Amino acid sequence: AGLVTSDTNQDSESVPPARREAWAGGAFASATWAKFRLETSARYDWLRSRADSTAYSFTPVLDVTDRRTSGEVGLSRPVGSWTPYARLSTGFRAPNLEERYFNSSVHGGMRVFGNPELRAENSATTELGLRANDALFGRLRGFRVSVYRSEVEDMITLKYLGQLYLVPRFQYTNIHRARLEGLEAETDLRIGRVQAQLSAGFPRGRDLDTG
């Protein structure tokens, strides 16, 4: 008859009351000798994440501090309009509050859970590349192609947990050892009044413990 037969109200929260304090500082230096250019930098990050546990939380109170010093060194030498380069760097990324505490449904009806036990990512990256500016009589305004490999410890990603009442469930987790590698290219062309920008990437990631 078009009458309301039931009515339900439910309180929930995607992330409990939380806050994050972040401090960072760094230094950069460069030097040039016989057309070789050396660049180096260092950075220190300090992050404290805190979250309360409420009546709707599925996780306990969180109070954790992540800290790391990372650095980078690069060497390049121009040859006309072209500059080959090499770069070594280390990286650091602390889990954000969503990755640690999220608990709700997202697009497509999938359910996503945070993980307060997540550890911060640490990575080491090697890159070899070639870049150019105003090459080929000015038609090639910008160009870069590079190959890279990153060895990542405790990489943060989503893991499929299975289905409950036909609802797929995922949770953030750490991959103990992961490798990201690939090739990237981008170019900025100008021919007369026509300008075109093209880019392409061919990345691959592997869990080194499982293949």
GIFEN-V160456 format. One record per residue. N is the residue number from 1. RES is the residue in three letters. PSI is psi in radians with two decimals (* if undefined). Layout:
# GIFEN-V160456
n:N res:RES psi:PSI
n:N res:RES psi:PSI
This chain:
# GIFEN-V160456
n:1 res:ALA psi:0.05
n:2 res:GLY psi:0.23
n:3 res:LEU psi:2.63
n:4 res:VAL psi:2.18
n:5 res:THR psi:-0.36
n:6 res:SER psi:2.71
n:7 res:ASP psi:2.26
n:8 res:THR psi:2.35
n:9 res:ASN psi:2.39
n:10 res:GLN psi:2.26
n:11 res:ASP psi:2.45
n:12 res:SER psi:3.05
n:13 res:GLU psi:2.44
n:14 res:SER psi:-0.73
n:15 res:VAL psi:2.31
n:16 res:PRO psi:2.91
n:17 res:PRO psi:2.14
n:18 res:ALA psi:2.84
n:19 res:ARG psi:2.78
n:20 res:ARG psi:2.34
n:21 res:GLU psi:2.32
n:22 res:ALA psi:2.35
n:23 res:TRP psi:2.44
n:24 res:ALA psi:2.60
n:25 res:GLY psi:2.68
n:26 res:GLY psi:3.04
n:27 res:ALA psi:2.61
n:28 res:PHE psi:2.47
n:29 res:ALA psi:2.61
n:30 res:SER psi:2.73
n:31 res:ALA psi:2.60
n:32 res:THR psi:2.33
n:33 res:TRP psi:2.15
n:34 res:ALA psi:0.78
n:35 res:LYS psi:-0.11
n:36 res:PHE psi:2.32
n:37 res:ARG psi:2.17
n:38 res:LEU psi:2.23
n:39 res:GLU psi:2.42
n:40 res:THR psi:2.64
n:41 res:SER psi:2.77
n:42 res:ALA psi:2.61
n:43 res:ARG psi:2.45
n:44 res:TYR psi:2.27
n:45 res:ASP psi:2.41
n:46 res:TRP psi:2.11
n:47 res:LEU psi:2.26
n:48 res:ARG psi:2.14
n:49 res:SER psi:2.29
n:50 res:ARG psi:2.45
n:51 res:ALA psi:2.52
n:52 res:ASP psi:2.85
n:53 res:SER psi:2.12
n:54 res:THR psi:-3.06
n:55 res:ALA psi:-0.37
n:56 res:TYR psi:-0.08
n:57 res:SER psi:2.51
n:58 res:PHE psi:0.11
n:59 res:THR psi:2.77
n:60 res:PRO psi:3.13
n:61 res:VAL psi:2.46
n:62 res:LEU psi:2.34
n:63 res:ASP psi:1.68
n:64 res:VAL psi:2.54
n:65 res:THR psi:2.26
n:66 res:ASP psi:2.36
n:67 res:ARG psi:2.57
n:68 res:ARG psi:2.50
n:69 res:THR psi:2.24
n:70 res:SER psi:2.79
n:71 res:GLY psi:2.96
n:72 res:GLU psi:2.49
n:73 res:VAL psi:2.39
n:74 res:GLY psi:2.59
n:75 res:LEU psi:2.33
n:76 res:SER psi:2.79
n:77 res:ARG psi:2.06
n:78 res:PRO psi:2.47
n:79 res:VAL psi:1.63
n:80 res:GLY psi:-2.22
n:81 res:SER psi:-0.06
n:82 res:TRP psi:2.49
n:83 res:THR psi:1.81
n:84 res:PRO psi:2.61
n:85 res:TYR psi:2.81
n:86 res:ALA psi:2.57
n:87 res:ARG psi:2.39
n:88 res:LEU psi:2.38
n:89 res:SER psi:2.75
n:90 res:THR psi:2.64
n:91 res:GLY psi:2.86
n:92 res:PHE psi:2.35
n:93 res:ARG psi:2.09
n:94 res:ALA psi:2.57
n:95 res:PRO psi:2.44
n:96 res:ASN psi:3.06
n:97 res:LEU psi:-0.53
n:98 res:GLU psi:-0.74
n:99 res:GLU psi:-0.48
n:100 res:ARG psi:-0.51
n:101 res:TYR psi:-0.08
n:102 res:PHE psi:2.47
n:103 res:ASN psi:1.58
n:104 res:SER psi:3.09
n:105 res:SER psi:2.57
n:106 res:VAL psi:-2.91
n:107 res:HIS psi:2.53
n:108 res:GLY psi:0.08
n:109 res:GLY psi:0.15
n:110 res:MET psi:2.59
n:111 res:ARG psi:2.30
n:112 res:VAL psi:2.33
n:113 res:PHE psi:2.45
n:114 res:GLY psi:3.13
n:115 res:ASN psi:1.77
n:116 res:PRO psi:-0.18
n:117 res:GLU psi:0.10
n:118 res:LEU psi:2.50
n:119 res:ARG psi:2.75
n:120 res:ALA psi:2.55
n:121 res:GLU psi:2.52
n:122 res:ASN psi:2.37
n:123 res:SER psi:2.74
n:124 res:ALA psi:2.22
n:125 res:THR psi:2.40
n:126 res:THR psi:2.33
n:127 res:GLU psi:2.36
n:128 res:LEU psi:2.36
n:129 res:GLY psi:3.08
n:130 res:LEU psi:2.27
n:131 res:ARG psi:2.81
n:132 res:ALA psi:2.70
n:133 res:ASN psi:2.28
n:134 res:ASP psi:0.87
n:135 res:ALA psi:3.02
n:136 res:LEU psi:0.93
n:137 res:PHE psi:0.60
n:138 res:GLY psi:-0.10
n:139 res:ARG psi:-0.52
n:140 res:LEU psi:1.59
n:141 res:ARG psi:-0.64
n:142 res:GLY psi:2.53
n:143 res:PHE psi:2.47
n:144 res:ARG psi:2.35
n:145 res:VAL psi:2.39
n:146 res:SER psi:2.66
n:147 res:VAL psi:2.52
n:148 res:TYR psi:2.77
n:149 res:ARG psi:2.26
n:150 res:SER psi:2.21
n:151 res:GLU psi:2.03
n:152 res:VAL psi:2.22
n:153 res:GLU psi:2.35
n:154 res:ASP psi:0.78
n:155 res:MET psi:2.34
n:156 res:ILE psi:2.23
n:157 res:THR psi:3.07
n:158 res:LEU psi:2.38
n:159 res:LYS psi:2.33
n:160 res:TYR psi:2.22
n:161 res:LEU psi:-0.27
n:162 res:GLY psi:-2.98
n:163 res:GLN psi:2.56
n:164 res:LEU psi:2.04
n:165 res:TYR psi:0.73
n:166 res:LEU psi:0.26
n:167 res:VAL psi:2.03
n:168 res:PRO psi:2.42
n:169 res:ARG psi:2.42
n:170 res:PHE psi:2.64
n:171 res:GLN psi:2.47
n:172 res:TYR psi:2.44
n:173 res:THR psi:2.94
n:174 res:ASN psi:2.35
n:175 res:ILE psi:2.16
n:176 res:HIS psi:-0.88
n:177 res:ARG psi:2.09
n:178 res:ALA psi:2.69
n:179 res:ARG psi:2.19
n:180 res:LEU psi:2.24
n:181 res:GLU psi:2.81
n:182 res:GLY psi:-2.92
n:183 res:LEU psi:2.42
n:184 res:GLU psi:2.54
n:185 res:ALA psi:2.49
n:186 res:GLU psi:2.55
n:187 res:THR psi:2.63
n:188 res:ASP psi:1.84
n:189 res:LEU psi:2.58
n:190 res:ARG psi:2.11
n:191 res:ILE psi:1.84
n:192 res:GLY psi:-2.16
n:193 res:ARG psi:0.02
n:194 res:VAL psi:2.24
n:195 res:GLN psi:2.31
n:196 res:ALA psi:2.37
n:197 res:GLN psi:2.21
n:198 res:LEU psi:2.51
n:199 res:SER psi:2.66
n:200 res:ALA psi:2.58
n:201 res:GLY psi:2.48
n:202 res:PHE psi:1.37
n:203 res:PRO psi:2.75
n:204 res:ARG psi:2.41
n:205 res:GLY psi:2.48
n:206 res:ARG psi:2.50
n:207 res:ASP psi:1.95
n:208 res:LEU psi:-0.36
n:209 res:ASP psi:-0.49
n:210 res:THR psi:-0.28
n:211 res:GLY psi:*
